[in-house]
Amino acid sequence: MTNRVLVQPRRRTLSRATGRILEIGFGTGANLAHYPAGVTRIEAIDPDADLDRFSQPRIARSGIEVDFHHLDAERLPFGSGSFDTVVCTLTLCSIPHVEDALAEVRRVLRPGGRFLFLEHGLAPDATVARWQHRLDPLQQRLAGGCHLTRETLPLLKGAGLEVEGASQYYLQGVPRFMGYVTEGSAVRSR
C-alpha cells in the first residue's frame, strides 16, 4: 500500500482535506506524508493494533497530531455532523459491513462535509472482472478480507453520499485485477 504509483493519487485525494478530519482505515499511516501543510490534527481509526509498529514512527515524523482509535468503521463513537472531512484510502475493500460503515461516514460528516476516497475495485473490462471474481475468495483469505469486486461509486450513492467528482483508471505498473481505482470526493447532502 506504500507503492510509489500511489503517491500522486494519495496527494490528489488528500489535497482537499480541511477542518476536523477523520481517517478511516489508518493502517500504517501511509497517508500522513500526503496531507496538505495546513493539516495539524486528525482523528484516525483502524481495528488492527498490529499495525501500530508501522504507524507510530510515521506519526512521530509527520508533525500531525493523531488521535488514534482501535475500532472498526461500522459503529463510530462520534456525534452526528462532527467532521468536515472523512478520508478513506484503500480501505472500503476490507470492511466486512461496508454499507454500515458508509452510513456512519454520512452520519459523522457535517452537512456539506466531504468524503475523500481512493479505492480499488471491480474493473469495467469483462476479462479483468472475470479474473477478479475468480480470485476474490483467495484474495479475501490472503489479504485481510480485501474484496476485489466492490464497486465504489454505487456503494457511495447507496449510502446517500453525492459524488462531486471521480476518476476511474488503471494504476500503471500494478496488475489489472488489483489496479482499477476510483479516486474522488463525495459530499453529504443536507
ChimeraX attribute file (.defattr): number of C-alpha atoms within 10 A of each C-alpha:
attribute: neighborCount
match mode: 1-to-1
recipient: residues
	/A:1	12
	/A:2	11
	/A:3	9
	/A:4	9
	/A:5	13
	/A:6	15
	/A:7	15
	/A:8	11
	/A:9	20
	/A:10	22
	/A:11	15
	/A:12	16
	/A:13	22
	/A:14	26
	/A:15	15
	/A:16	17
	/A:17	20
	/A:18	19
	/A:19	15
	/A:20	17
	/A:21	22
	/A:22	27
	/A:23	23
	/A:24	25
	/A:25	24
	/A:26	27
	/A:27	23
	/A:28	21
	/A:29	21
	/A:30	19
	/A:31	23
	/A:32	21
	/A:33	18
	/A:34	17
	/A:35	20
	/A:36	15
	/A:37	10
	/A:38	10
	/A:39	17
	/A:40	16
	/A:41	15
	/A:42	21
	/A:43	17
	/A:44	21
	/A:45	21
	/A:46	20
	/A:47	15
	/A:48	15
	/A:49	12
	/A:50	10
	/A:51	14
	/A:52	18
	/A:53	10
	/A:54	13
	/A:55	17
	/A:56	14
	/A:57	12
	/A:58	18
	/A:59	18
	/A:60	11
	/A:61	10
	/A:62	17
	/A:63	14
	/A:64	18
	/A:65	13
	/A:66	20
	/A:67	11
	/A:68	15
	/A:69	17
	/A:70	14
	/A:71	17
	/A:72	17
	/A:73	24
	/A:74	17
	/A:75	12
	/A:76	17
	/A:77	11
	/A:78	12
	/A:79	11
	/A:80	15
	/A:81	16
	/A:82	16
	/A:83	24
	/A:84	21
	/A:85	26
	/A:86	28
	/A:87	25
	/A:88	20
	/A:89	25
	/A:90	20
	/A:91	20
	/A:92	27
	/A:93	21
	/A:94	17
	/A:95	19
	/A:96	15
	/A:97	12
	/A:98	19
	/A:99	16
	/A:100	15
	/A:101	20
	/A:102	23
	/A:103	18
	/A:104	19
	/A:105	30
	/A:106	26
	/A:107	20
	/A:108	23
	/A:109	26
	/A:110	20
	/A:111	17
	/A:112	15
	/A:113	23
	/A:114	28
	/A:115	31
	/A:116	24
	/A:117	25
	/A:118	25
	/A:119	21
	/A:120	29
	/A:121	25
	/A:122	23
	/A:123	26
	/A:124	12
	/A:125	11
	/A:126	10
	/A:127	10
	/A:128	17
	/A:129	18
	/A:130	15
	/A:131	15
	/A:132	22
	/A:133	16
	/A:134	13
	/A:135	15
	/A:136	19
	/A:137	14
	/A:138	14
	/A:139	17
	/A:140	15
	/A:141	11
	/A:142	10
	/A:143	10
	/A:144	11
	/A:145	16
	/A:146	23
	/A:147	27
	/A:148	27
	/A:149	21
	/A:150	20
	/A:151	19
	/A:152	21
	/A:153	20
	/A:154	11
	/A:155	15
	/A:156	22
	/A:157	13
	/A:158	13
	/A:159	20
	/A:160	17
	/A:161	22
	/A:162	18
	/A:163	18
	/A:164	11
	/A:165	10
	/A:166	15
	/A:167	10
	/A:168	18
	/A:169	14
	/A:170	16
	/A:171	16
	/A:172	11
	/A:173	10
	/A:174	12
	/A:175	11
	/A:176	18
	/A:177	23
	/A:178	19
	/A:179	19
	/A:180	22
	/A:181	23
	/A:182	24
	/A:183	21
	/A:184	21
	/A:185	24
	/A:186	23
	/A:187	24
	/A:188	22
	/A:189	14
	/A:190	8
